[in-house]
Amino acid sequence: MKKIAIVSALCLAFAGALMAAQRNETKCRHCGSASYGAGCHHSPTGKHEHRDDSSRCEWCGSASYGAGCHHSPTSKHRHGPGDGKCIWCGSKSTGAGCHHSPTGRHMK
């Protein structure tokens, strides 16, 4: 009975690790945690920053752009760089014209 419990526990641990890998969890660039928001003791802002995923906001993990990020110092979502997209609006444009960027310019 004890062996069955050990094997079951190992199977569950393996399944959990596999599911995490399939979700493609990102990590905070300062501490390596998978958490978002407050609680990063190594970040200058005290918040986790995930700059390794261009499809999600680095501060909260949302796929949204623009206003509404409660963890961002600017209250705007900012995605990780990559895919040739602006980190503030997701456009592939360059130069001026980004309504979400603090500088008004697309940033990649």
C-alpha positions as CSV (number, residue, x, y, z in Angstrom):
1,M,0.0,0.0,0.0
2,K,2.9,2.3,0.8
3,K,4.5,1.7,-2.6
4,I,1.2,2.6,-4.4
5,A,1.1,5.9,-2.5
6,I,4.7,6.7,-3.4
7,V,4.1,5.8,-7.1
8,S,0.9,7.9,-7.1
9,A,2.7,10.9,-5.6
10,L,5.5,10.6,-8.2
11,C,3.0,10.4,-11.0
12,L,1.1,13.5,-9.8
13,A,4.4,15.4,-9.4
14,F,5.4,14.4,-13.0
15,A,2.0,15.4,-14.3
16,G,2.2,18.8,-12.6
17,A,5.6,19.5,-14.0
18,L,4.5,18.4,-17.5
19,M,1.4,20.7,-17.3
20,A,3.6,23.7,-16.2
21,A,5.9,23.1,-19.1
22,Q,3.0,23.0,-21.5
23,R,1.7,26.3,-20.2
24,N,5.1,27.8,-21.0
25,E,5.4,29.6,-17.7
26,T,7.5,32.6,-17.7
27,K,9.8,33.7,-14.9
28,C,10.5,37.1,-13.3
29,R,13.7,38.5,-14.7
30,H,14.9,39.6,-11.2
31,C,14.2,36.5,-9.0
32,G,13.0,33.7,-11.3
33,S,9.6,33.3,-9.7
34,A,6.5,32.4,-11.8
35,S,4.5,34.9,-9.8
36,Y,3.2,38.3,-11.0
37,G,2.6,41.5,-9.0
38,A,4.1,42.5,-5.7
39,G,6.6,40.4,-3.8
40,C,9.9,40.5,-5.7
41,H,12.6,41.4,-3.3
42,H,15.2,41.8,-6.0
43,S,13.3,44.2,-8.3
44,P,13.7,48.0,-7.8
45,T,9.9,48.4,-7.9
46,G,9.3,45.4,-5.6
47,K,7.2,43.8,-8.4
48,H,7.9,40.8,-10.6
49,E,8.7,41.6,-14.2
50,H,8.3,38.9,-16.9
51,R,10.2,40.1,-20.0
52,D,10.4,36.7,-21.7
53,D,6.9,36.6,-23.3
54,S,5.8,39.0,-26.0
55,S,2.2,37.7,-25.8
56,R,1.6,38.8,-22.2
57,C,2.0,41.9,-20.0
58,E,5.3,41.7,-18.1
59,W,3.7,43.1,-14.9
60,C,0.4,41.1,-14.7
61,G,0.4,38.4,-17.3
62,S,-2.6,39.7,-19.2
63,A,-2.8,39.6,-23.0
64,S,-4.3,43.1,-23.0
65,Y,-2.6,46.3,-24.2
66,G,-3.2,49.9,-22.9
67,A,-4.6,51.0,-19.6
68,G,-5.7,48.7,-16.8
69,C,-2.6,47.1,-15.4
70,H,-2.7,47.4,-11.6
71,H,0.9,46.3,-11.2
72,S,2.5,48.6,-13.8
73,P,4.0,51.9,-12.5
74,T,2.4,53.6,-15.5
75,S,-1.0,51.7,-15.1
76,K,-0.5,50.5,-18.7
77,H,0.2,47.0,-19.9
78,R,3.7,46.4,-21.3
79,H,4.6,43.2,-23.0
80,G,8.0,41.5,-23.3
81,P,10.0,42.3,-26.4
82,G,10.0,40.0,-29.4
83,D,8.1,39.0,-32.6
84,G,8.8,42.5,-34.0
85,K,5.9,44.0,-32.1
86,C,5.7,47.2,-30.0
87,I,5.8,46.3,-26.3
88,W,3.1,48.9,-25.5
89,C,0.5,48.3,-28.3
90,G,1.4,45.1,-30.2
91,S,1.7,46.9,-33.5
92,K,4.5,46.0,-36.0
93,S,4.8,49.7,-36.8
94,T,7.9,51.8,-36.0
95,G,8.4,55.4,-35.0
96,A,5.7,57.8,-33.7
97,G,2.0,56.9,-33.3
98,C,1.8,54.6,-30.3
99,H,-1.0,55.9,-28.1
100,H,0.0,53.7,-25.1
101,S,3.8,54.4,-25.0
102,P,4.9,57.1,-22.5
103,T,7.0,58.6,-25.3
104,G,4.3,58.3,-28.0
105,R,6.7,56.1,-30.1
106,H,6.5,52.4,-30.8
107,M,9.1,50.5,-28.8
108,K,10.3,47.0,-29.6
